[in-house]
Amino acid sequence: MNLHAITLVAAFLAGLLLGAAYFWLLFRHTRLYAAAGASRKAALVYYARFPMAAALLALIAQAGAGALLSAFIGVLVARTVVLAKVRHG
């Protein structure tokens, strides 16, 4: 396996972890927002999601378009998994 392939696999795994964390935090944010009196916690979760995603994607983008696309695919896979888990309990 050459360095380019390792970079793509690493970017996919990073995207997978990013997507799982991002969409889990989105689920958590929704629960907190719906709960009475939890607006401060909801705001903290809300403001944690975007900088985390932006920072990691910016870091991955420095490795090139292929790595960024690979990370994006990882995020989409994680989205599918998290949504299936949330919908089915």
Z-matrix of the N, CA and C atoms (Angstrom, degrees):
N
C 1 1.447
C 2 1.525 1 108.41
N 3 1.319 2 115.84 1 128.24
C 4 1.464 3 118.33 2 -178.59
C 5 1.528 4 111.27 3 -88.04
N 6 1.307 5 115.67 4 175.58
C 7 1.462 6 121.97 5 -174.99
C 8 1.520 7 111.93 6 -63.83
N 9 1.339 8 117.70 7 -36.85
C 10 1.466 9 120.70 8 -179.97
C 11 1.526 10 110.89 9 -64.20
N 12 1.318 11 117.35 10 -42.53
C 13 1.461 12 121.11 11 179.17
C 14 1.525 13 110.73 12 -65.62
N 15 1.311 14 116.61 13 -39.66
C 16 1.471 15 120.34 14 178.28
C 17 1.530 16 109.86 15 -64.03
N 18 1.329 17 116.93 16 -39.59
C 19 1.461 18 121.17 17 178.26
C 20 1.527 19 110.64 18 -62.74
N 21 1.325 20 116.52 19 -43.15
C 22 1.467 21 119.96 20 -179.93
C 23 1.521 22 111.70 21 -65.61
N 24 1.319 23 116.90 22 -41.39
C 25 1.471 24 120.54 23 178.62
C 26 1.528 25 109.91 24 -66.07
N 27 1.322 26 116.77 25 -42.66
C 28 1.469 27 120.35 26 178.92
C 29 1.532 28 110.68 27 -63.49
N 30 1.328 29 117.25 28 -39.70
C 31 1.461 30 120.91 29 178.44
C 32 1.528 31 110.75 30 -66.62
N 33 1.329 32 116.73 31 -39.52
C 34 1.472 33 120.06 32 177.22
C 35 1.528 34 110.16 33 -61.86
N 36 1.326 35 117.01 34 -45.88
C 37 1.467 36 120.57 35 179.93
C 38 1.531 37 111.52 36 -64.71
N 39 1.329 38 116.34 37 -39.16
C 40 1.464 39 119.86 38 176.72
C 41 1.527 40 110.22 39 -64.32
N 42 1.323 41 116.98 40 -41.23
C 43 1.462 42 120.99 41 176.92
C 44 1.513 43 111.96 42 -64.76
N 45 1.323 44 115.98 43 -37.47
C 46 1.458 45 120.86 44 177.24
C 47 1.530 46 110.53 45 -62.35
N 48 1.325 47 116.23 46 -46.87
C 49 1.468 48 120.37 47 178.28
C 50 1.528 49 111.72 48 -66.42
N 51 1.328 50 116.42 49 -41.31
C 52 1.456 51 120.46 50 177.71
C 53 1.519 52 110.81 51 -61.68
N 54 1.324 53 116.11 52 -46.66
C 55 1.461 54 120.12 53 -179.80
C 56 1.514 55 112.32 54 -62.80
N 57 1.325 56 116.61 55 -41.81
C 58 1.465 57 120.07 56 179.10
C 59 1.526 58 110.40 57 -62.94
N 60 1.324 59 116.70 58 -45.53
C 61 1.464 60 120.16 59 179.40
C 62 1.529 61 110.82 60 -65.93
N 63 1.322 62 116.77 61 -43.42
C 64 1.458 63 121.42 62 -177.14
C 65 1.527 64 111.17 63 -62.85
N 66 1.325 65 116.45 64 -49.02
C 67 1.461 66 118.60 65 -176.26
C 68 1.517 67 112.27 66 -76.51
N 69 1.339 68 118.41 67 -26.73
C 70 1.459 69 119.80 68 172.58
C 71 1.530 70 109.70 69 -67.29
N 72 1.353 71 116.17 70 -41.97
C 73 1.459 72 119.52 71 177.08
C 74 1.527 73 111.54 72 -65.27
N 75 1.320 74 117.27 73 -33.84
C 76 1.462 75 120.38 74 175.86
C 77 1.528 76 110.34 75 -63.98
N 78 1.327 77 116.25 76 -43.52
C 79 1.464 78 121.12 77 176.59
C 80 1.527 79 110.12 78 -61.43
N 81 1.326 80 115.81 79 -45.41
C 82 1.470 81 121.08 80 -179.92
C 83 1.525 82 110.31 81 -63.71
N 84 1.331 83 116.98 82 -40.90
C 85 1.462 84 121.46 83 178.84
C 86 1.518 85 110.81 84 -61.15
N 87 1.306 86 116.76 85 -41.98
C 88 1.457 87 121.05 86 179.45
C 89 1.523 88 110.76 87 -63.27
N 90 1.320 89 116.74 88 -43.37
C 91 1.471 90 120.92 89 177.82
C 92 1.527 91 111.32 90 -63.10
N 93 1.324 92 116.74 91 -43.97
C 94 1.465 93 119.98 92 -179.98
C 95 1.522 94 111.57 93 -66.22
N 96 1.313 95 116.84 94 -39.14
C 97 1.452 96 121.32 95 -179.43
C 98 1.527 97 110.95 96 -65.48
N 99 1.325 98 116.15 97 -35.39
C 100 1.463 99 120.45 98 179.77
C 101 1.525 100 112.27 99 -75.61
N 102 1.328 101 117.64 100 -24.71
C 103 1.460 102 121.02 101 -179.88
C 104 1.534 103 109.81 102 -75.39
N 105 1.285 104 115.05 103 145.38
C 106 1.466 105 119.82 104 -179.02
C 107 1.528 106 110.05 105 -73.02
N 108 1.328 107 116.17 106 133.60
C 109 1.455 108 121.15 107 174.42
C 110 1.518 109 115.79 108 74.80
N 111 1.299 110 118.64 109 18.00
C 112 1.459 111 120.53 110 -178.02
C 113 1.522 112 111.82 111 -112.77
N 114 1.306 113 117.50 112 27.00
C 115 1.460 114 119.76 113 -174.80
C 116 1.530 115 112.91 114 -67.09
N 117 1.329 116 118.06 115 -32.46
C 118 1.471 117 120.13 116 179.43
C 119 1.530 118 110.50 117 -67.80
N 120 1.336 119 116.71 118 -44.87
C 121 1.470 120 120.05 119 177.42
C 122 1.519 121 110.43 120 -63.94
N 123 1.327 122 116.73 121 -40.13
C 124 1.457 123 120.52 122 179.41
C 125 1.525 124 110.69 123 -62.29
N 126 1.318 125 116.79 124 -40.18
C 127 1.463 126 120.22 125 179.22
C 128 1.527 127 111.06 126 -65.71
N 129 1.330 128 117.20 127 -39.66
C 130 1.464 129 119.93 128 178.56
C 131 1.521 130 111.55 129 -63.39
N 132 1.318 131 116.63 130 -43.12
C 133 1.465 132 120.26 131 178.37
C 134 1.522 133 109.98 132 -65.31
N 135 1.317 134 116.36 133 -40.93
C 136 1.462 135 121.23 134 179.79
C 137 1.527 136 111.15 135 -61.05
N 138 1.328 137 116.28 136 -46.28
C 139 1.455 138 119.67 137 -177.64
C 140 1.523 139 113.74 138 -77.53
N 141 1.314 140 118.17 139 -10.76
C 142 1.459 141 121.10 140 176.22
C 143 1.526 142 111.59 141 -84.11
N 144 1.324 143 116.82 142 -29.81
C 145 1.466 144 119.96 143 -175.40
C 146 1.519 145 113.24 144 -66.10
N 147 1.300 146 118.19 145 -50.56
C 148 1.459 147 120.95 146 -172.70
C 149 1.527 148 114.28 147 -67.33
N 150 1.330 149 119.45 148 -47.30
C 151 1.474 150 117.58 149 178.06
C 152 1.522 151 112.89 150 -63.06
N 153 1.335 152 116.69 151 -35.68
C 154 1.460 153 120.42 152 178.55
C 155 1.536 154 109.84 153 -61.70
N 156 1.309 155 116.20 154 -48.62
C 157 1.463 156 120.36 155 -178.80
C 158 1.527 157 111.22 156 -65.85
N 159 1.312 158 116.99 157 -44.67
C 160 1.463 159 120.53 158 -178.30
C 161 1.519 160 111.73 159 -63.90
N 162 1.317 161 117.30 160 -42.94
C 163 1.462 162 120.58 161 -178.74
C 164 1.524 163 111.62 162 -64.76
N 165 1.316 164 116.63 163 -44.75
C 166 1.463 165 119.04 164 -178.68
C 167 1.525 166 111.17 165 -69.13
N 168 1.324 167 117.76 166 -41.00
C 169 1.463 168 119.59 167 179.02
C 170 1.532 169 111.47 168 -67.24
N 171 1.317 170 117.31 169 -35.57
C 172 1.472 171 119.96 170 176.23
C 173 1.523 172 110.83 171 -65.19
N 174 1.303 173 116.33 172 -39.29
C 175 1.464 174 120.71 173 177.76
C 176 1.532 175 110.64 174 -65.20
N 177 1.311 176 116.71 175 -43.78
C 178 1.468 177 120.95 176 179.42
C 179 1.530 178 110.29 177 -66.91
N 180 1.316 179 118.02 178 -36.55
C 181 1.467 180 121.45 179 -179.06
C 182 1.520 181 112.03 180 -61.58
N 183 1.314 182 117.21 181 -25.78
C 184 1.461 183 119.94 182 178.00
C 185 1.527 184 111.91 183 -67.61
N 186 1.328 185 116.62 184 -18.79
C 187 1.462 186 120.61 185 177.75
C 188 1.520 187 111.60 186 -84.51
N 189 1.326 188 117.99 187 -8.65
C 190 1.451 189 120.99 188 176.40
C 191 1.518 190 113.13 189 120.18
N 192 1.327 191 113.62 190 171.47
C 193 1.458 192 120.75 191 -177.06
C 194 1.523 193 111.74 192 -66.49
N 195 1.314 194 117.28 193 -37.14
C 196 1.460 195 120.31 194 179.64
C 197 1.518 196 112.00 195 -62.86
N 198 1.319 197 116.02 196 -41.38
C 199 1.465 198 120.44 197 178.39
C 200 1.523 199 110.57 198 -67.01
N 201 1.325 200 116.98 199 -39.99
C 202 1.464 201 120.35 200 178.75
C 203 1.523 202 110.96 201 -65.40
N 204 1.315 203 117.09 202 -41.31
C 205 1.466 204 120.58 203 176.83
C 206 1.521 205 110.95 204 -65.13
N 207 1.299 206 116.97 205 -40.55
C 208 1.458 207 121.27 206 177.52
C 209 1.529 208 110.88 207 -62.52
N 210 1.327 209 117.14 208 -41.73
C 211 1.467 210 120.91 209 177.53
C 212 1.518 211 110.59 210 -65.09
N 213 1.320 212 117.06 211 -39.88
C 214 1.465 213 121.21 212 178.58
C 215 1.529 214 111.02 213 -61.89
N 216 1.320 215 116.66 214 -40.67
C 217 1.465 216 120.29 215 176.59
C 218 1.524 217 109.87 216 -63.18
N 219 1.321 218 117.23 217 -39.62
C 220 1.464 219 121.22 218 175.93
C 221 1.516 220 111.97 219 -61.42
N 222 1.324 221 116.86 220 -40.98
C 223 1.464 222 121.19 221 177.69
C 224 1.533 223 109.90 222 -63.13
N 225 1.325 224 117.25 223 -42.52
C 226 1.466 225 120.03 224 179.76
C 227 1.525 226 112.08 225 -65.53
N 228 1.318 227 117.08 226 -38.26
C 229 1.471 228 120.35 227 177.18
C 230 1.526 229 109.57 228 -64.50
N 231 1.325 230 116.52 229 -44.26
C 232 1.465 231 120.49 230 179.28
C 233 1.523 232 110.61 231 -63.22
N 234 1.307 233 117.15 232 -38.75
C 235 1.471 234 121.08 233 177.84
C 236 1.520 235 110.41 234 -59.65
N 237 1.316 236 116.21 235 -46.08
C 238 1.459 237 120.55 236 179.73
C 239 1.517 238 111.25 237 -61.38
N 240 1.313 239 117.20 238 -43.44
C 241 1.470 240 121.65 239 -178.79
C 242 1.524 241 110.95 240 -66.69
N 243 1.338 242 116.94 241 -46.60
C 244 1.465 243 119.96 242 -178.63
C 245 1.519 244 110.82 243 -64.82
N 246 1.322 245 117.97 244 -42.31
C 247 1.466 246 120.27 245 178.62
C 248 1.521 247 111.48 246 -63.29
N 249 1.312 248 117.55 247 -40.92
C 250 1.466 249 120.25 248 178.38
C 251 1.520 250 110.37 249 -64.12
N 252 1.326 251 116.66 250 -40.85
C 253 1.464 252 120.43 251 -179.93
C 254 1.523 253 111.86 252 -66.49
N 255 1.336 254 116.82 253 -40.51
C 256 1.458 255 120.91 254 -179.91
C 257 1.523 256 110.85 255 -68.75
N 258 1.318 257 116.81 256 -41.17
C 259 1.472 258 120.13 257 -178.40
C 260 1.517 259 112.84 258 -67.87
N 261 1.316 260 117.17 259 -33.50
C 262 1.456 261 120.94 260 -175.62
C 263 1.531 262 113.33 261 -103.01
N 264 1.301 263 115.67 262 12.30
C 265 1.466 264 119.66 263 176.24
C 266 1.460 265 110.87 264 83.35
